[in-house]
């Protein structure tokens, strides 16, 4: 689930993985992944290590690339993100009508 942190929504693990994988489509350096996914160095390393372990990304010449398995997961995560966005809009409307913040 997402939580609100100082007015911002906290991203889910799947949203973070989506952000990382989408950057790896054409190859990305670790620092670029860290910047684009808005993660600390430590969190970036944790996610990269897990994604490499699960054969979702691979490293070559200092860049990270999607594997075929990673491409499949990225497509599913894109679908997840679209549906989550739509659901968040419906939830906001429900809260507005029902009177919750």
N, C-alpha and C positions, 0 to 999 in steps of 0.2 A: 504494500500500500504506500501511497505517497503521504507525506506529512508536510505541514506548512512550517517553514522555518523563517522567521522574521519577514513575513509577507510573501515569501517565495515558496514554491512547492519543491519539496525534496524529490529528486529523481529516483525512480525505481532502479534496481540492479539491471533490469532488462533495457531500460532507457540508456543507461551508461554503456552497456555492452553494444547497443545499437550505434551510439555515437562513436565508439572506438572502431567497430567493424566498418562503418561507413567511410571512415578516414583511410582504412587499409585497402580499399578497392583498387586504388592506383599506386599503392605503396606509400608508407608514411614513416617518418622518424619518430622515435620515442618522444622527443620534446614536442613535436607537432601533435601527437596523440594527447599528450598531457594538456597542452594548450586548448585544443579543439574540444576535448571531452571535459575541460574545466575540472581537472583532478590534481591532487597533490602528487609529488614524485613517488611517494610510497604507494599510494593507491593505484597510480598508473602501473607501477611495477607489478603489484598484486594482480591486477586485471590482465596485463599482458602475459604474465607467467601462467595464469589459469587458462587463458585462451590458447596459448601455445600447447600446453599440456593436453587440452581437449581437441587439438588439431583443427582449430578454427582459424588460426593465423600462423604464418611461418615467417622466419626472419631470413633475409638474404641481402648481403651487401649493406648492412646497417639500416635497412628498411623492413617494415612489416607489411605483409601481403595476406589477402584472404586466401584460404584454401577452398576447395569445392564445397566442403562441409560448412565453412564459414559463410560462403555465398548463400547457401540454402538457409542458414540461420538468419542472415541479414534480411532476406526476403520475408521470413516469418516475423521478424522484429518490426519491419516496416508496417506490416499488416497490423501487428499488435499496437503500435504507436498510433496508427490512424483510428483504430477502434477505441483506444483509450481516450484519445482526444474527443471523439464524438460522445463517449460516455461521460467524460468530465463536463461537457457542455450541458448534457441532460441533467446531471447531478446539480450543477449550478442553478439551473432553472427550477428544479424541485426545491432546492433550499430557498430560493427567492420566493416562491409561492408559499411554501410551508412556513417561512419566516425564520430560518436558521442562518447564521453567519457562515 
